[in-house]
Amino acid sequence: MSHVLHRSLTQSYPTAVGGDGVYLIDADGKHYLDACGGAAVSCLGHSDTDVIAAVKQQIASLAYAHSSFFTTEPMEALADLLTEQAPGKLDYVYFVSGGSEAVEAALKLARQYFVEKGEPERRHVIARRQSYHGNTLGALAAGGNAWRRQQFQPLLIEVSHVSPCYAYRDQRMDETPEAYGTRLVNELETEIQRLGPEQVMAFIAEPVVGATLGAVPAVPGYFKGIRELCDRYGILLICDEVMCGMGRTGAMFASEQEGIEPDLLCIAKGLGAGYQPIGATLVSKTIVDTIKNGSGFFQHGHTYIGHATACAAALAVQKTIAERGLLARVNTLGTSLQQALEERFQSHPHVGDIRGRGLFRGIELVLDKKTREPFDPALKLHAKVKAAAMNAGLMCYPMGGTLDGRRGDHILLAPPFIMEEQHVHELVDKLELALNTVFNT
């Protein structure tokens, strides 16, 4: 009997004992192609010798020093690297241990900024339905997935939620993509006016929505419109790139591809690639200067912020991505993956949409291709797809509740940047086998 409180209390899990490039290996010697990076984490696969060596070297010299007493060389070097690459004036980095903590830090920074700026009435956060920002209480409140929020609702702060940018479902037949984006920007402005512009502190969104929608990018011009709207009302824009950032969509930061500069930007997952747990919040100079010239102290903190070994691992990961030119590879392989998925599944009667950017792709499953009707959620189709894929030796990331937190199913794919063309074909073959098993075709 396991004494671990696993995610599922009714499921048994294979034991992972090793990793070899794009594969994970269980105790029986079975290899699984990691086509989702766990949860868009393992961008360098599971056995990168350079990163492993960097971790060993850091532990041998200094494993950990508490940030209230010391700074460390890897923390400073990683912050330098990230701010050099970040869009705009994101000149400071607050290191944490994961994505939820990065979002919590962003929300607190936004609030403290306005308090110290002399606008303490700004307290409202606006987010989008069917978003996911993490599982700590603040991040969960910002998230817009009804199922994830439901039982914890009494514990959550009040957050407004507007429509996601979800063209497959919500763009009207008589609308251009640009007109659809404008309609959504106008919806956000209406919500700002309802709450009172002087009381809204931040709008938070994922540039490419990950877990809850399945790799949904925004329509052209949407985020530029959002940025202009936030500037007009003095509202901070928080981009949650925990899943879609750090090269996953083919650029180091997904917001770059939208042509915008957020005030706060949250990263994790691909930052450390799973070799150490780490996340970060990138912060604009304006926000930091306001706090510096006020209290001089960010009223927040965790024991492991700026963990030396985690920073050393992340620094090695990011240097490896740059030195091997892997961002260009993400774009090339992303195009190959999209083409392979379309060739194999575009005519599948239960595949409604194939979407995404770079090595971040989603497949939405539907009962009826023409009407886009979803499957009955009681079928738990996503769970059946996951089980069939694992049986076929494929790790993918199926999720339910795509439409509203209850109805709808999709498959998220986020394979390692190091995969080869042969792995694209292996991925598609094994995914087809899994879908054939589920749909009995």
C-alpha positions, 0 to 999 in steps of 0.5 A: 500500500502506498502512503502517498496522497496521490492525485487520484485515490482510486487509480494506480500509477506506474513507477517512473525509474528513468528517462532517456531523451524524449522518453520516460521509462517505468519499472517494467522497462516500458518506454513512454514518448513524453508528448506533453512534457508532463505538463509542458515542463520537460522541454529538454527531455529527461536526460540532458547531461549539461543541465545535470552537470550544472545541478551537481556542480551547484550542489557541490558548492552551495545548495541553498542560501536563504534570500533574506540573508544572501543573494547568489551568483546563479540567481543574479545570472539567471535574472540578468539573462531573463531581463535581457530577453524579456519584452519592454521594461521588465527589468526585475525578476522575483523567483519562486518555486512554481507557476501558482506562486508566480501568479500569487506574487504578481497579484500581490505586486499589483496590489502593493504597487497601487497602495504605494502609488496612492491608489488603494481603492484599486482592488479588482482583478479581471480575468477570463473564463476557461483560464487557468492560473494555478491552484493556490487560493489567489491564483485559483480565484483568478482562474476561470475554470468552474469545475476547479473553483467550485468546491473552494468558492467560499475561500476565494477572493472576488474576481470578474471573468470575461469571455476567452478569446476562443474563435473555434467556439465563439467567433460568429460566422459574420465576423472577421477575426479582427472584429471578433477580437474588437468585440472581446476588447469592448466586453472587457471595457464594459466590465471595467466600467461596471466595476469602476475604472478607478477600482480595477488594478489588473487584467490577467490572461494567458497569451496562449491558453493551455490546460483548460482550453487546449493551446488556444491562441488569440486572434490577431490584434486582440492583445494589442487592443487589451494593452491599449485598453489597460493603458487607457484606464491605468490598469496593469496587464499580467501575462500568465506564460507559465505554460506557454512561455519560455520557448514553448510557442516558438519565441522565448515569451509568447507575449512577444508574438502578440507585439505587447509588453505586459507589466508583469509576466509569470513563468515556470515549467519550461524555465527549469525544464523539470530538472529543478522546481522553479518559477518567476515573476518578471516585473516592470521597472515602474512597479519596482521603482514605486515600491522602492521609493515607498516602503522599499519592501515587497511584503511577500516571501517564501522559504525557497525563493531564489533557490541556488540549485534551482536557479543554476538548473534553470540557467543551464536550461536556458543557455542550452536552449540558446546554444543549440538554437532550439527556438528555431527548432520549435518553430520547424517541428511545430509546423511539422507536428501541425501538418502531421496532425491535420493529415491524420486527424482532420477528417476524423469524425470526432476531431473538431479543431487542431490548433496551437503555436510552436510545440504547443498544440491542442486537439478538440474532440467533438461528438458531431463535427458539423454542429461541434456538439461535445460529448456527454461529460459523464463518459469522461472521454478525456480520461479514456484517451489518457489511459489508452495513450499510456497503454500505447506508450504515449504521454499526452494531456487530455482534459475535460470541461473545455467549453465551460468547466464541465462539457467538452474534451481536448488533448494538449500536446507539448513535446520536448524541443529536442524531439526529431521528425521520427518522434513526430510520426511516432506521436501521431501513430500512437495517438491514432492508436489511442483514439481508435481504441477509445472510439472502437474504429 
